[in-house]
Amino acid sequence: QVQLVESGGGLVQAGGSLRLSCAASGSIFGFNTMGWYRQAPGKQRELVATCTNDGSTNYAGSVKGRFTISRDNAKNAVYLQMNSLKTDDTVVYYCNLFMLGLARKYDYWGQGTQVTVSS
């Protein structure tokens, strides 16, 4: 069983920066993707950024150029550096780990961390 623990959320003024961290405990194997998603109240969870274990990244258009995802495979950790934050970025951010096993997929989520950007 894998557990994901997020940290780094909080309150920041518009234009400021925050860095989210997510550490995974448990067995991580094979081809896998760690990433960040976010969800506003009453809306579907949406992709923010993902990074595969071989370093390929993917970003939502709304954060490209402002957010940077990185991974430390040795620590089973993923980070999200968020710069030039906007009030629209105010939501709960969730860490995700997706793994492809031989016979099944594994999909794990963190508990979420609140990011609030004030104007």
C-alpha positions in Angstrom: 0.0 0.0 0.0 1.3 3.4 -0.9 0.6 6.6 1.0 1.1 10.1 -0.3 1.8 13.0 2.1 1.6 16.5 0.8 3.0 19.7 2.3 3.7 23.3 1.4 0.2 24.8 0.8 -0.8 28.0 2.4 -1.7 31.6 1.9 0.2 33.9 -0.5 -0.4 37.2 -2.3 -1.1 37.3 -6.0 2.2 37.3 -7.8 3.9 35.3 -5.1 5.3 31.8 -5.0 4.7 28.5 -3.2 6.3 25.1 -3.4 4.3 22.0 -2.9 6.0 18.7 -1.9 4.6 15.2 -1.9 6.4 12.2 -0.5 5.3 8.6 -1.2 5.9 5.7 1.1 5.5 2.1 0.1 6.5 0.2 -3.0 6.8 2.2 -6.2 7.6 0.1 -9.3 7.6 0.0 -13.0 6.5 2.8 -15.3 4.8 5.4 -13.1 3.7 9.0 -13.1 3.6 11.4 -10.1 1.8 14.6 -10.4 -0.5 17.3 -9.2 -4.1 17.8 -9.7 -6.5 20.5 -8.3 -10.1 20.7 -7.6 -12.4 23.7 -6.9 -15.6 23.2 -5.0 -18.3 21.8 -7.3 -15.9 21.2 -10.1 -14.1 18.2 -11.5 -10.5 17.5 -10.5 -8.2 18.8 -13.2 -4.6 18.1 -14.1 -2.0 20.6 -13.1 1.2 18.9 -14.0 2.7 15.3 -14.2 6.1 13.8 -14.4 6.9 10.2 -15.4 9.7 8.3 -13.7 11.8 8.8 -16.8 11.4 12.6 -16.6 8.7 13.4 -19.1 6.5 16.3 -18.0 3.1 17.5 -18.9 1.4 20.7 -17.9 -2.1 22.2 -18.1 -2.1 25.2 -20.4 -3.2 27.5 -17.6 0.0 26.9 -15.6 2.6 26.5 -18.3 5.4 29.0 -17.8 4.4 29.6 -14.2 4.6 26.2 -12.5 7.4 23.7 -12.6 7.1 20.0 -11.6 10.1 18.0 -10.6 10.8 14.6 -9.1 13.4 12.9 -6.9 13.0 9.2 -7.7 15.5 8.3 -4.9 13.2 9.9 -2.4 9.9 8.9 -4.1 9.0 12.6 -4.0 7.5 15.1 -6.4 7.5 18.9 -6.1 5.5 21.7 -7.7 7.1 25.1 -7.8 4.4 27.6 -8.3 5.3 31.2 -9.4 3.3 34.2 -10.4 0.3 32.8 -8.6 -3.1 34.2 -9.4 -6.3 34.3 -7.4 -7.7 31.7 -9.9 -5.1 29.2 -8.5 -6.9 29.2 -5.2 -8.1 25.6 -4.8 -7.1 22.3 -3.1 -4.1 20.6 -4.7 -3.8 16.8 -4.7 -0.7 14.7 -5.3 -1.2 11.6 -7.4 0.8 8.5 -8.1 -0.2 6.3 -11.0 1.6 2.9 -11.7 1.3 0.3 -14.3 1.7 -3.2 -12.9 1.8 -6.4 -14.9 -1.9 -7.1 -14.5 -3.4 -3.9 -13.2 -3.1 -0.2 -12.6 -2.5 1.5 -9.3 -3.9 5.0 -8.6 -3.1 6.7 -5.3 -4.1 10.2 -4.0 -2.9 12.4 -1.2 -5.2 14.1 1.2 -5.0 17.5 -0.5 -3.4 20.7 0.5 -5.1 24.1 0.3 -3.5 26.9 -1.7 -5.1 30.4 -1.2 -3.9 33.3 -3.3 -5.1 36.7 -2.1 -5.5 39.8 -4.3 
